Amino acid sequence: MEEAEARPAPPDPNDARQRFLLELEFIQCLANPTYIHYLAQNRYFEDEAFIGYLKYLKYWQRPEYIKYIMYPHCLFFLELLQNANFRNAMAHPASKEIAHRQQYFFWKNYRNNRLKHILPRPPPEPTPMPATAPAAVPPAAPVPSTVVPPAAAPPSSLPPMSAAGASAMSPMQFAGTPGTNIPKNDMRNVMGGQGGRKRKIG
């Protein structure tokens, strides 16, 4: 008898604190698509009292209660469970897998998607200015070159050239120039006085 009296009394469902904890635990179980699939297969969604209980739990969406929610997906699924089509669809395993896969993708990309709206966008990159052609360098001033005058030729014994003689005189002109002492050789004298004829050898 003493051991029975020492046991704690079962929790009273009418107790406000105990009721708060039970409802908080149940509503957060709705964040799991597998648990929703379990409720649909066991025909909980066919009970009108249970459907009314789901409507009653919408008070957790109020700010004074939502701060106790650790798994906010439960509120999203609670809203979907107000629709009969969603309740019937969650009885199929394929629908459960689709809901679970979409939930996974949301968790995977949630941080990046949220940061897109929180973090300030980087400033636009400056537009590169068009490349300008280098300025033309003015040509350098010509340096005057020192022209050295040609040295005077030494006096020669040759006859001076006329002003109109642009070309040098040929040796034949020197041979026939009057006033010179160079004798004119006769080719006939050189050949032995034969008049330039070769002796015929019979």
C-alpha positions as a Python dict, from the first residue, in 0.01 Angstrom:
ca = {
    (1, 'M'): (0, 0, 0),
    (2, 'E'): (285, 236, 77),
    (3, 'E'): (440, 175, -269),
    (4, 'A'): (108, 253, -438),
    (5, 'E'): (80, 576, -246),
    (6, 'A'): (440, 668, -334),
    (7, 'R'): (378, 651, -711),
    (8, 'P'): (307, 986, -876),
    (9, 'A'): (-43, 1046, -997),
    (10, 'P'): (-98, 1031, -1375),
    (11, 'P'): (-104, 1368, -1546),
    (12, 'D'): (-439, 1534, -1556),
    (13, 'P'): (-534, 1612, -1919),
    (14, 'N'): (-735, 1909, -1793),
    (15, 'D'): (-423, 2062, -1642),
    (16, 'A'): (-332, 2370, -1849),
    (17, 'R'): (44, 2312, -1848),
    (18, 'Q'): (15, 1943, -1929),
    (19, 'R'): (-231, 2016, -2207),
    (20, 'F'): (3, 2279, -2348),
    (21, 'L'): (294, 2032, -2362),
    (22, 'L'): (87, 1754, -2519),
    (23, 'E'): (-49, 1976, -2792),
    (24, 'L'): (295, 2125, -2858),
    (25, 'E'): (442, 1777, -2899),
    (26, 'F'): (162, 1660, -3128),
    (27, 'I'): (163, 1961, -3358),
    (28, 'Q'): (539, 1938, -3405),
    (29, 'C'): (498, 1575, -3510),
    (30, 'L'): (309, 1706, -3813),
    (31, 'A'): (639, 1837, -3951),
    (32, 'N'): (720, 1477, -4048),
    (33, 'P'): (551, 1361, -4375),
    (34, 'T'): (594, 999, -4263),
    (35, 'Y'): (384, 1064, -3955),
    (36, 'I'): (113, 1230, -4165),
    (37, 'H'): (122, 924, -4393),
    (38, 'Y'): (74, 703, -4084),
    (39, 'L'): (-233, 904, -3976),
    (40, 'A'): (-382, 884, -4327),
    (41, 'Q'): (-331, 507, -4355),
    (42, 'N'): (-490, 448, -4015),
    (43, 'R'): (-793, 655, -4123),
    (44, 'Y'): (-758, 926, -3861),
    (45, 'F'): (-853, 1179, -4129),
    (46, 'E'): (-1192, 1010, -4169),
    (47, 'D'): (-1289, 1102, -3813),
    (48, 'E'): (-1474, 1434, -3800),
    (49, 'A'): (-1365, 1488, -3439),
    (50, 'F'): (-1002, 1459, -3545),
    (51, 'I'): (-1059, 1705, -3833),
    (52, 'G'): (-1208, 1948, -3583),
    (53, 'Y'): (-906, 1899, -3358),
    (54, 'L'): (-677, 1995, -3648),
    (55, 'K'): (-876, 2317, -3695),
    (56, 'Y'): (-850, 2386, -3323),
    (57, 'L'): (-469, 2357, -3335),
    (58, 'K'): (-443, 2656, -3571),
    (59, 'Y'): (-412, 2880, -3265),
    (60, 'W'): (-43, 2786, -3266),
    (61, 'Q'): (-1, 3024, -3560),
    (62, 'R'): (-50, 3320, -3327),
    (63, 'P'): (265, 3511, -3221),
    (64, 'E'): (228, 3433, -2849),
    (65, 'Y'): (238, 3057, -2925),
    (66, 'I'): (451, 3033, -3235),
    (67, 'K'): (763, 3127, -3040),
    (68, 'Y'): (755, 2780, -2877),
    (69, 'I'): (763, 2598, -3212),
    (70, 'M'): (1099, 2442, -3293),
    (71, 'Y'): (997, 2282, -3626),
    (72, 'P'): (806, 2547, -3825),
    (73, 'H'): (724, 2301, -4103),
    (74, 'C'): (453, 2163, -3878),
    (75, 'L'): (253, 2484, -3924),
    (76, 'F'): (285, 2455, -4301),
    (77, 'F'): (157, 2096, -4300),
    (78, 'L'): (-115, 2189, -4051),
    (79, 'E'): (-246, 2440, -4302),
    (80, 'L'): (-234, 2179, -4581),
    (81, 'L'): (-422, 1928, -4367),
    (82, 'Q'): (-723, 2158, -4366),
    (83, 'N'): (-769, 2049, -4731),
    (84, 'A'): (-943, 1713, -4787),
    (85, 'N'): (-755, 1649, -5111),
    (86, 'F'): (-421, 1671, -4933),
    (87, 'R'): (-540, 1441, -4655),
    (88, 'N'): (-648, 1179, -4909),
    (89, 'A'): (-330, 1213, -5114),
    (90, 'M'): (-106, 1155, -4812),
    (91, 'A'): (-245, 802, -4781),
    (92, 'H'): (-33, 702, -5086),
    (93, 'P'): (338, 627, -5037),
    (94, 'A'): (431, 818, -5352),
    (95, 'S'): (278, 1138, -5214),
    (96, 'K'): (466, 1089, -4889),
    (97, 'E'): (797, 1057, -5081),
    (98, 'I'): (724, 1368, -5284),
    (99, 'A'): (649, 1572, -4972),
    (100, 'H'): (962, 1442, -4800),
    (101, 'R'): (1179, 1519, -5105),
    (102, 'Q'): (1046, 1874, -5136),
    (103, 'Q'): (1106, 1927, -4766),
    (104, 'Y'): (1466, 1812, -4807),
    (105, 'F'): (1525, 2050, -5097),
    (106, 'F'): (1381, 2334, -4891),
    (107, 'W'): (1623, 2262, -4607),
    (108, 'K'): (1912, 2230, -4850),
    (109, 'N'): (1854, 2566, -5023),
    (110, 'Y'): (1685, 2758, -4741),
    (111, 'R'): (1997, 2942, -4626),
    (112, 'N'): (2099, 3053, -4975),
    (113, 'N'): (1745, 3157, -5066),
    (114, 'R'): (1709, 3353, -4743),
    (115, 'L'): (2044, 3527, -4780),
    (116, 'K'): (1940, 3654, -5123),
    (117, 'H'): (1672, 3867, -4954),
    (118, 'I'): (1867, 3961, -4640),
    (119, 'L'): (2215, 4047, -4756),
    (120, 'P'): (2260, 4368, -4955),
    (121, 'R'): (2332, 4321, -5318),
    (122, 'P'): (2687, 4403, -5430),
    (123, 'P'): (2727, 4730, -5620),
    (124, 'P'): (2734, 4699, -5997),
    (125, 'E'): (3074, 4661, -6149),
    (126, 'P'): (3213, 4977, -6309),
    (127, 'T'): (3190, 4992, -6685),
    (128, 'P'): (3540, 4972, -6835),
    (129, 'M'): (3637, 5287, -7020),
    (130, 'P'): (3725, 5246, -7390),
    (131, 'A'): (4098, 5240, -7454),
    (132, 'T'): (4219, 5573, -7592),
    (133, 'A'): (4486, 5589, -7860),
    (134, 'P'): (4820, 5724, -7734),
    (135, 'A'): (4892, 6086, -7819),
    (136, 'A'): (5100, 6134, -8133),
    (137, 'V'): (5458, 6222, -8054),
    (138, 'P'): (5573, 6524, -8261),
    (139, 'P'): (5869, 6444, -8488),
    (140, 'A'): (6206, 6552, -8365),
    (141, 'A'): (6358, 6866, -8518),
    (142, 'P'): (6610, 6784, -8791),
    (143, 'V'): (6967, 6819, -8676),
    (144, 'P'): (7167, 7028, -8925),
    (145, 'S'): (7454, 6825, -9057),
    (146, 'T'): (7799, 6985, -9090),
    (147, 'V'): (7888, 6987, -9458),
    (148, 'V'): (8260, 6966, -9513),
    (149, 'P'): (8359, 7143, -9838),
    (150, 'P'): (8570, 6932, -10070),
    (151, 'A'): (8942, 6996, -10064),
    (152, 'A'): (9090, 7182, -10365),
    (153, 'A'): (9254, 6954, -10617),
    (154, 'P'): (9629, 7004, -10671),
    (155, 'P'): (9727, 7183, -10991),
    (156, 'S'): (9763, 6946, -11285),
    (157, 'S'): (9953, 6967, -11613),
    (158, 'L'): (9642, 6850, -11795),
    (159, 'P'): (9455, 7108, -11998),
    (160, 'P'): (9169, 7269, -11818),
    (161, 'M'): (8820, 7148, -11893),
    (162, 'S'): (8575, 7380, -12051),
    (163, 'A'): (8274, 7495, -11858),
    (164, 'A'): (8047, 7286, -12077),
    (165, 'G'): (8257, 6966, -12048),
    (166, 'A'): (8054, 6758, -11810),
    (167, 'S'): (8232, 6437, -11917),
    (168, 'A'): (8604, 6353, -11908),
    (169, 'M'): (8804, 6377, -12227),
    (170, 'S'): (8899, 6054, -12399),
    (171, 'P'): (9264, 5955, -12459),
    (172, 'M'): (9218, 6015, -12832),
    (173, 'Q'): (9146, 6378, -12759),
    (174, 'F'): (9473, 6408, -12570),
    (175, 'A'): (9661, 6251, -12868),
    (176, 'G'): (9541, 6511, -13115),
    (177, 'T'): (9549, 6814, -12898),
    (178, 'P'): (9755, 7089, -13060),
    (179, 'G'): (10043, 7222, -12860),
    (180, 'T'): (10144, 6891, -12713),
    (181, 'N'): (10481, 6724, -12771),
    (182, 'I'): (10340, 6367, -12769),
    (183, 'P'): (10402, 6227, -13124),
    (184, 'K'): (10120, 6043, -13293),
    (185, 'N'): (10219, 5689, -13366),
    (186, 'D'): (10137, 5555, -13706),
    (187, 'M'): (10034, 5193, -13695),
    (188, 'R'): (10177, 5141, -14042),
    (189, 'N'): (10523, 5230, -13917),
    (190, 'V'): (10490, 4986, -13633),
    (191, 'M'): (10406, 4696, -13870),
    (192, 'G'): (10737, 4738, -14063),
    (193, 'G'): (10629, 4969, -14331),
    (194, 'Q'): (10412, 4710, -14498),
    (195, 'G'): (10106, 4928, -14479),
    (196, 'G'): (9958, 4705, -14218),
    (197, 'R'): (9957, 4402, -14451),
    (198, 'K'): (10067, 4064, -14329),
    (199, 'R'): (10335, 3880, -14524),
    (200, 'K'): (10196, 3589, -14707),
    (201, 'I'): (10391, 3273, -14646),
    (202, 'G'): (10389, 3044, -14945),
}
